[in-house]
């Protein structure tokens, strides 16, 4: 089941119709109130969430989803009329898995949904504990410790570190990391990766050197 939260009835009805004719089941909601009411007793596989909504906007609803233990793992694709990199990155850093900018094609939307669901299914099979010396990631707890101290990370910092720890001694290019974490055709430039690596290193403190920069290529963690 996929939930589509969109106040424009023409877009909402078209999205629900397209989903149902391509093998999905779907429900549409015109506001956050109805969406949250249904969410209390039904959990979807994925949520399509418009940013501009009456009442609680999409960003507010996204925060509510990601702050609840019951709903924080539900994949979310943001739907937005805005096109600045700032708006996209804010939504993604708050926990969204991808975004589409209006106007968008229905087949593009279906491709993005399938891509996010594939990534989510892979995430469900992640190793429970990953280590590089005293840097430990416990995926079951969604907790990272360095030298026994908990390191608070944003969702994207966590996913970035997980990709690196999951592929020890392998150089991951910036393009690979963008595709894996931000979506296969994320419009942001590769500096997005560099910015997140910098903040991740700052938080790791004495363990920052575990993340190696491979000049002109990308990053790796060596064990």
C-alpha positions as protocol buffer text, in pm:
chain_id: "A"
residue {
  index: 1
  type: UNK
  ca { x: 0 y: 0 z: 0 }
}
residue {
  index: 2
  type: UNK
  ca { x: 127 y: 345 z: -96 }
}
residue {
  index: 3
  type: UNK
  ca { x: -15 y: 663 z: 57 }
}
residue {
  index: 4
  type: UNK
  ca { x: -23 y: 980 z: -154 }
}
residue {
  index: 5
  type: UNK
  ca { x: -69 y: 1303 z: 43 }
}
residue {
  index: 6
  type: UNK
  ca { x: -147 y: 1574 z: -212 }
}
residue {
  index: 7
  type: UNK
  ca { x: -404 y: 1854 z: -191 }
}
residue {
  index: 8
  type: UNK
  ca { x: -440 y: 1894 z: -568 }
}
residue {
  index: 9
  type: UNK
  ca { x: -717 y: 1645 z: -649 }
}
residue {
  index: 10
  type: UNK
  ca { x: -617 y: 1617 z: -1016 }
}
residue {
  index: 11
  type: UNK
  ca { x: -260 y: 1518 z: -931 }
}
residue {
  index: 12
  type: UNK
  ca { x: -369 y: 1295 z: -642 }
}
residue {
  index: 13
  type: UNK
  ca { x: -624 y: 1104 z: -847 }
}
residue {
  index: 14
  type: UNK
  ca { x: -382 y: 1059 z: -1136 }
}
residue {
  index: 15
  type: UNK
  ca { x: -108 y: 931 z: -907 }
}
residue {
  index: 16
  type: UNK
  ca { x: -341 y: 684 z: -734 }
}
residue {
  index: 17
  type: UNK
  ca { x: -479 y: 566 z: -1071 }
}
residue {
  index: 18
  type: UNK
  ca { x: -129 y: 519 z: -1216 }
}
residue {
  index: 19
  type: UNK
  ca { x: -9 y: 329 z: -910 }
}
residue {
  index: 20
  type: UNK
  ca { x: -306 y: 95 z: -921 }
}
residue {
  index: 21
  type: UNK
  ca { x: -264 y: 26 z: -1293 }
}
residue {
  index: 22
  type: UNK
  ca { x: 105 y: -60 z: -1245 }
}
residue {
  index: 23
  type: UNK
  ca { x: 56 y: -323 z: -977 }
}
residue {
  index: 24
  type: UNK
  ca { x: 45 y: -120 z: -655 }
}
residue {
  index: 25
  type: UNK
  ca { x: -239 y: -50 z: -417 }
}
residue {
  index: 26
  type: UNK
  ca { x: -279 y: 314 z: -316 }
}
residue {
  index: 27
  type: UNK
  ca { x: -479 y: 563 z: -112 }
}
residue {
  index: 28
  type: UNK
  ca { x: -495 y: 939 z: -155 }
}
residue {
  index: 29
  type: UNK
  ca { x: -524 y: 1208 z: 114 }
}
residue {
  index: 30
  type: UNK
  ca { x: -581 y: 1578 z: 64 }
}
residue {
  index: 31
  type: UNK
  ca { x: -441 y: 1688 z: 400 }
}
residue {
  index: 32
  type: UNK
  ca { x: -220 y: 1578 z: 684 }
}
residue {
  index: 33
  type: UNK
  ca { x: -505 y: 1531 z: 930 }
}
residue {
  index: 34
  type: UNK
  ca { x: -671 y: 1253 z: 728 }
}
residue {
  index: 35
  type: UNK
  ca { x: -332 y: 1100 z: 649 }
}
residue {
  index: 36
  type: UNK
  ca { x: -229 y: 1080 z: 1016 }
}
residue {
  index: 37
  type: UNK
  ca { x: -569 y: 943 z: 1118 }
}
residue {
  index: 38
  type: UNK
  ca { x: -535 y: 653 z: 873 }
}
residue {
  index: 39
  type: UNK
  ca { x: -169 y: 601 z: 964 }
}
residue {
  index: 40
  type: UNK
  ca { x: -278 y: 524 z: 1320 }
}
residue {
  index: 41
  type: UNK
  ca { x: -421 y: 189 z: 1209 }
}
residue {
  index: 42
  type: UNK
  ca { x: -263 y: 120 z: 869 }
}
residue {
  index: 43
  type: UNK
  ca { x: 107 y: 125 z: 777 }
}
residue {
  index: 44
  type: UNK
  ca { x: 197 y: 184 z: 411 }
}
residue {
  index: 45
  type: UNK
  ca { x: 504 y: 56 z: 226 }
}
residue {
  index: 46
  type: UNK
  ca { x: 585 y: 410 z: 114 }
}
residue {
  index: 47
  type: UNK
  ca { x: 450 y: 764 z: 141 }
}
residue {
  index: 48
  type: UNK
  ca { x: 435 y: 1027 z: -135 }
}
residue {
  index: 49
  type: UNK
  ca { x: 426 y: 1355 z: 53 }
}
residue {
  index: 50
  type: UNK
  ca { x: 359 y: 1697 z: -98 }
}
residue {
  index: 51
  type: UNK
  ca { x: 546 y: 1981 z: 74 }
}
residue {
  index: 52
  type: UNK
  ca { x: 278 y: 2248 z: 18 }
}
residue {
  index: 53
  type: UNK
  ca { x: -30 y: 2127 z: 207 }
}
residue {
  index: 54
  type: UNK
  ca { x: -312 y: 2298 z: 399 }
}
residue {
  index: 55
  type: UNK
  ca { x: -265 y: 2275 z: 776 }
}
residue {
  index: 56
  type: UNK
  ca { x: 53 y: 2084 z: 857 }
}
residue {
  index: 57
  type: UNK
  ca { x: 286 y: 2110 z: 556 }
}
residue {
  index: 58
  type: UNK
  ca { x: 491 y: 1822 z: 421 }
}
residue {
  index: 59
  type: UNK
  ca { x: 803 y: 1909 z: 618 }
}
residue {
  index: 60
  type: UNK
  ca { x: 606 y: 1911 z: 944 }
}
residue {
  index: 61
  type: UNK
  ca { x: 447 y: 1576 z: 859 }
}
residue {
  index: 62
  type: UNK
  ca { x: 787 y: 1433 z: 766 }
}
residue {
  index: 63
  type: UNK
  ca { x: 925 y: 1534 z: 1107 }
}
residue {
  index: 64
  type: UNK
  ca { x: 630 y: 1361 z: 1276 }
}
residue {
  index: 65
  type: UNK
  ca { x: 686 y: 1044 z: 1074 }
}
residue {
  index: 66
  type: UNK
  ca { x: 1058 y: 1030 z: 1153 }
}
residue {
  index: 67
  type: UNK
  ca { x: 1012 y: 1107 z: 1523 }
}
residue {
  index: 68
  type: UNK
  ca { x: 784 y: 808 z: 1581 }
}
residue {
  index: 69
  type: UNK
  ca { x: 927 y: 459 z: 1635 }
}
residue {
  index: 70
  type: UNK
  ca { x: 625 y: 315 z: 1455 }
}
residue {
  index: 71
  type: UNK
  ca { x: 665 y: 516 z: 1134 }
}
residue {
  index: 72
  type: UNK
  ca { x: 1029 y: 629 z: 1113 }
}
residue {
  index: 73
  type: UNK
  ca { x: 1129 y: 340 z: 883 }
}
residue {
  index: 74
  type: UNK
  ca { x: 856 y: 411 z: 624 }
}
residue {
  index: 75
  type: UNK
  ca { x: 1021 y: 535 z: 301 }
}
residue {
  index: 76
  type: UNK
  ca { x: 910 y: 886 z: 199 }
}
residue {
  index: 77
  type: UNK
  ca { x: 930 y: 1059 z: -138 }
}
residue {
  index: 78
  type: UNK
  ca { x: 867 y: 1433 z: -121 }
}
residue {
  index: 79
  type: UNK
  ca { x: 662 y: 1606 z: -392 }
}
residue {
  index: 80
  type: UNK
  ca { x: 751 y: 1970 z: -434 }
}
residue {
  index: 81
  type: UNK
  ca { x: 699 y: 2264 z: -665 }
}
residue {
  index: 82
  type: UNK
  ca { x: 1022 y: 2414 z: -536 }
}
residue {
  index: 83
  type: UNK
  ca { x: 1345 y: 2354 z: -723 }
}
residue {
  index: 84
  type: UNK
  ca { x: 1623 y: 2505 z: -513 }
}
residue {
  index: 85
  type: UNK
  ca { x: 1893 y: 2273 z: -383 }
}
residue {
  index: 86
  type: UNK
  ca { x: 1830 y: 2405 z: -31 }
}
residue {
  index: 87
  type: UNK
  ca { x: 1469 y: 2281 z: -24 }
}
residue {
  index: 88
  type: UNK
  ca { x: 1571 y: 1942 z: -159 }
}
residue {
  index: 89
  type: UNK
  ca { x: 1857 y: 1891 z: 84 }
}
residue {
  index: 90
  type: UNK
  ca { x: 1646 y: 2003 z: 384 }
}
residue {
  index: 91
  type: UNK
  ca { x: 1382 y: 1739 z: 306 }
}
residue {
  index: 92
  type: UNK
  ca { x: 1641 y: 1468 z: 245 }
}
residue {
  index: 93
  type: UNK
  ca { x: 1835 y: 1547 z: 560 }
}
residue {
  index: 94
  type: UNK
  ca { x: 1515 y: 1529 z: 765 }
}
residue {
  index: 95
  type: UNK
  ca { x: 1476 y: 1170 z: 651 }
}
residue {
  index: 96
  type: UNK
  ca { x: 1308 y: 1173 z: 308 }
}
residue {
  index: 97
  type: UNK
  ca { x: 1439 y: 906 z: 72 }
}
residue {
  index: 98
  type: UNK
  ca { x: 1389 y: 1098 z: -253 }
}
residue {
  index: 99
  type: UNK
  ca { x: 1192 y: 1383 z: -408 }
}
residue {
  index: 100
  type: UNK
  ca { x: 1014 y: 1468 z: -732 }
}
residue {
  index: 101
  type: UNK
  ca { x: 963 y: 1822 z: -857 }
}
residue {
  index: 102
  type: UNK
  ca { x: 637 y: 1929 z: -1020 }
}
residue {
  index: 103
  type: UNK
  ca { x: 557 y: 1887 z: -1298 }
}
residue {
  index: 104
  type: UNK
  ca { x: 669 y: 1525 z: -1317 }
}
residue {
  index: 105
  type: UNK
  ca { x: 588 y: 1233 z: -1546 }
}
residue {
  index: 106
  type: UNK
  ca { x: 400 y: 935 z: -1406 }
}
residue {
  index: 107
  type: UNK
  ca { x: 656 y: 685 z: -1535 }
}
residue {
  index: 108
  type: UNK
  ca { x: 935 y: 884 z: -1372 }
}
residue {
  index: 109
  type: UNK
  ca { x: 742 y: 870 z: -1044 }
}
residue {
  index: 110
  type: UNK
  ca { x: 692 y: 493 z: -1073 }
}
residue {
  index: 111
  type: UNK
  ca { x: 1064 y: 446 z: -1142 }
}
residue {
  index: 112
  type: UNK
  ca { x: 1156 y: 648 z: -835 }
}
residue {
  index: 113
  type: UNK
  ca { x: 910 y: 455 z: -618 }
}
residue {
  index: 114
  type: UNK
  ca { x: 1053 y: 123 z: -733 }
}
residue {
  index: 115
  type: UNK
  ca { x: 1409 y: 246 z: -674 }
}
residue {
  index: 116
  type: UNK
  ca { x: 1329 y: 362 z: -320 }
}
residue {
  index: 117
  type: UNK
  ca { x: 1150 y: 35 z: -239 }
}
residue {
  index: 118
  type: UNK
  ca { x: 1449 y: -164 z: -368 }
}
residue {
  index: 119
  type: UNK
  ca { x: 1685 y: 36 z: -147 }
}
residue {
  index: 120
  type: UNK
  ca { x: 1450 y: -6 z: 151 }
}
residue {
  index: 121
  type: UNK
  ca { x: 1438 y: -382 z: 103 }
}
residue {
  index: 122
  type: UNK
  ca { x: 1818 y: -392 z: 93 }
}
residue {
  index: 123
  type: UNK
  ca { x: 1830 y: -185 z: 410 }
}
residue {
  index: 124
  type: UNK
  ca { x: 1612 y: -441 z: 587 }
}
residue {
  index: 125
  type: UNK
  ca { x: 1879 y: -703 z: 522 }
}
residue {
  index: 126
  type: UNK
  ca { x: 2170 y: -492 z: 646 }
}
residue {
  index: 127
  type: UNK
  ca { x: 2425 y: -641 z: 880 }
}
residue {
  index: 128
  type: UNK
  ca { x: 2335 y: -570 z: 1241 }
}
residue {
  index: 129
  type: UNK
  ca { x: 2682 y: -460 z: 1355 }
}
residue {
  index: 130
  type: UNK
  ca { x: 2962 y: -305 z: 1150 }
}
residue {
  index: 131
  type: UNK
  ca { x: 3303 y: -216 z: 1290 }
}
residue {
  index: 132
  type: UNK
  ca { x: 3626 y: -40 z: 1203 }
}
residue {
  index: 133
  type: UNK
  ca { x: 3843 y: -64 z: 1512 }
}
residue {
  index: 134
  type: UNK
  ca { x: 3664 y: 116 z: 1795 }
}
residue {
  index: 135
  type: UNK
  ca { x: 3413 y: 270 z: 1554 }
}
residue {
  index: 136
  type: UNK
  ca { x: 3100 y: 56 z: 1584 }
}
residue {
  index: 137
  type: UNK
  ca { x: 2764 y: 82 z: 1409 }
}
residue {
  index: 138
  type: UNK
  ca { x: 2478 y: -116 z: 1562 }
}
residue {
  index: 139
  type: UNK
  ca { x: 2209 y: -107 z: 1296 }
}
residue {
  index: 140
  type: UNK
  ca { x: 1946 y: -272 z: 1513 }
}
residue {
  index: 141
  type: UNK
  ca { x: 1979 y: 15 z: 1760 }
}
residue {
  index: 142
  type: UNK
  ca { x: 2061 y: 262 z: 1482 }
}
residue {
  index: 143
  type: UNK
  ca { x: 2347 y: 374 z: 1701 }
}
residue {
  index: 144
  type: UNK
  ca { x: 2707 y: 466 z: 1626 }
}
residue {
  index: 145
  type: UNK
  ca { x: 2977 y: 468 z: 1893 }
}
residue {
  index: 146
  type: UNK
  ca { x: 3339 y: 579 z: 1869 }
}
residue {
  index: 147
  type: UNK
  ca { x: 3563 y: 470 z: 2152 }
}
residue {
  index: 148
  type: UNK
  ca { x: 3253 y: 377 z: 2350 }
}
residue {
  index: 149
  type: UNK
  ca { x: 3092 y: 721 z: 2311 }
}
residue {
  index: 150
  type: UNK
  ca { x: 2766 y: 759 z: 2122 }
}
residue {
  index: 151
  type: UNK
  ca { x: 2800 y: 976 z: 1810 }
}
residue {
  index: 152
  type: UNK
  ca { x: 2475 y: 1158 z: 1715 }
}
residue {
  index: 153
  type: UNK
  ca { x: 2431 y: 1155 z: 1337 }
}
residue {
  index: 154
  type: UNK
  ca { x: 2170 y: 1284 z: 1095 }
}
residue {
  index: 155
  type: UNK
  ca { x: 1998 y: 1023 z: 877 }
}
residue {
  index: 156
  type: UNK
  ca { x: 2216 y: 1100 z: 575 }
}
residue {
  index: 157
  type: UNK
  ca { x: 2537 y: 1101 z: 780 }
}
residue {
  index: 158
  type: UNK
  ca { x: 2434 y: 763 z: 920 }
}
residue {
  index: 159
  type: UNK
  ca { x: 2361 y: 622 z: 573 }
}
residue {
  index: 160
  type: UNK
  ca { x: 2687 y: 761 z: 437 }
}
residue {
  index: 161
  type: UNK
  ca { x: 2888 y: 601 z: 716 }
}
residue {
  index: 162
  type: UNK
  ca { x: 2698 y: 275 z: 669 }
}
residue {
  index: 163
  type: UNK
  ca { x: 2787 y: 263 z: 299 }
}
residue {
  index: 164
  type: UNK
  ca { x: 3154 y: 312 z: 380 }
}
residue {
  index: 165
  type: UNK
  ca { x: 3158 y: 56 z: 663 }
}
residue {
  index: 166
  type: UNK
  ca { x: 2968 y: -193 z: 445 }
}
residue {
  index: 167
  type: UNK
  ca { x: 3243 y: -178 z: 180 }
}
residue {
  index: 168
  type: UNK
  ca { x: 3570 y: -181 z: 376 }
}
residue {
  index: 169
  type: UNK
  ca { x: 3889 y: -114 z: 180 }
}
residue {
  index: 170
  type: UNK
  ca { x: 3685 y: -25 z: -130 }
}
residue {
  index: 171
  type: UNK
  ca { x: 3687 y: 324 z: -274 }
}
residue {
  index: 172
  type: UNK
  ca { x: 3332 y: 454 z: -326 }
}
residue {
  index: 173
  type: UNK
  ca { x: 3304 y: 737 z: -576 }
}
residue {
  index: 174
  type: UNK
  ca { x: 3105 y: 1050 z: -505 }
}
residue {
  index: 175
  type: UNK
  ca { x: 2864 y: 956 z: -786 }
}
residue {
  index: 176
  type: UNK
  ca { x: 2810 y: 610 z: -633 }
}
residue {
  index: 177
  type: UNK
  ca { x: 2736 y: 761 z: -294 }
}
residue {
  index: 178
  type: UNK
  ca { x: 2497 y: 1018 z: -443 }
}
residue {
  index: 179
  type: UNK
  ca { x: 2310 y: 745 z: -628 }
}
residue {
  index: 180
  type: UNK
  ca { x: 2290 y: 511 z: -329 }
}
residue {
  index: 181
  type: UNK
  ca { x: 2191 y: 766 z: -66 }
}
residue {
  index: 182
  type: UNK
  ca { x: 2025 y: 1060 z: -239 }
}
residue {
  index: 183
  type: UNK
  ca { x: 1865 y: 883 z: -536 }
}
residue {
  index: 184
  type: UNK
  ca { x: 1977 y: 767 z: -877 }
}
residue {
  index: 185
  type: UNK
  ca { x: 1941 y: 1106 z: -1048 }
}
residue {
  index: 186
  type: UNK
  ca { x: 1968 y: 1350 z: -758 }
}
residue {
  index: 187
  type: UNK
  ca { x: 2036 y: 1693 z: -907 }
}
residue {
  index: 188
  type: UNK
  ca { x: 2275 y: 1806 z: -635 }
}
residue {
  index: 189
  type: UNK
  ca { x: 2642 y: 1840 z: -717 }
}
residue {
  index: 190
  type: UNK
  ca { x: 2906 y: 1612 z: -568 }
}
residue {
  index: 191
  type: UNK
  ca { x: 2992 y: 1881 z: -313 }
}
residue {
  index: 192
  type: UNK
  ca { x: 2690 y: 1749 z: -123 }
}
residue {
  index: 193
  type: UNK
  ca { x: 2896 y: 1439 z: -42 }
}
residue {
  index: 194
  type: UNK
  ca { x: 3200 y: 1644 z: 58 }
}
residue {
  index: 195
  type: UNK
  ca { x: 2993 y: 1860 z: 294 }
}
residue {
  index: 196
  type: UNK
  ca { x: 2844 y: 1554 z: 466 }
}
residue {
  index: 197
  type: UNK
  ca { x: 3185 y: 1384 z: 492 }
}
residue {
  index: 198
  type: UNK
  ca { x: 3322 y: 1698 z: 657 }
}
residue {
  index: 199
  type: UNK
  ca { x: 3044 y: 1712 z: 919 }
}
residue {
  index: 200
  type: UNK
  ca { x: 3072 y: 1336 z: 972 }
}
residue {
  index: 201
  type: UNK
  ca { x: 3445 y: 1366 z: 1041 }
}
residue {
  index: 202
  type: UNK
  ca { x: 3384 y: 1652 z: 1282 }
}
residue {
  index: 203
  type: UNK
  ca { x: 3144 y: 1436 z: 1481 }
}
residue {
  index: 204
  type: UNK
  ca { x: 3380 y: 1136 z: 1481 }
}
residue {
  index: 205
  type: UNK
  ca { x: 3656 y: 1346 z: 1638 }
}
residue {
  index: 206
  type: UNK
  ca { x: 3967 y: 1133 z: 1694 }
}
residue {
  index: 207
  type: UNK
  ca { x: 3823 y: 866 z: 1464 }
}
residue {
  index: 208
  type: UNK
  ca { x: 3780 y: 1100 z: 1166 }
}
residue {
  index: 209
  type: UNK
  ca { x: 4099 y: 967 z: 1006 }
}
residue {
  index: 210
  type: UNK
  ca { x: 3927 y: 631 z: 948 }
}
residue {
  index: 211
  type: UNK
  ca { x: 3753 y: 797 z: 651 }
}
residue {
  index: 212
  type: UNK
  ca { x: 4016 y: 833 z: 382 }
}
residue {
  index: 213
  type: UNK
  ca { x: 3990 y: 1076 z: 93 }
}
residue {
  index: 214
  type: UNK
  ca { x: 4103 y: 927 z: -238 }
}
residue {
  index: 215
  type: UNK
  ca { x: 4188 y: 1238 z: -433 }
}
residue {
  index: 216
  type: UNK
  ca { x: 3982 y: 1288 z: -745 }
}
residue {
  index: 217
  type: UNK
  ca { x: 3777 y: 971 z: -682 }
}
residue {
  index: 218
  type: UNK
  ca { x: 3592 y: 944 z: -353 }
}
residue {
  index: 219
  type: UNK
  ca { x: 3622 y: 794 z: -5 }
}
residue {
  index: 220
  type: UNK
  ca { x: 3688 y: 468 z: 177 }
}
residue {
  index: 221
  type: UNK
  ca { x: 3723 y: 318 z: 522 }
}
residue {
  index: 222
  type: UNK
  ca { x: 4013 y: 77 z: 565 }
}
residue {
  index: 223
  type: UNK
  ca { x: 4007 y: -204 z: 819 }
}
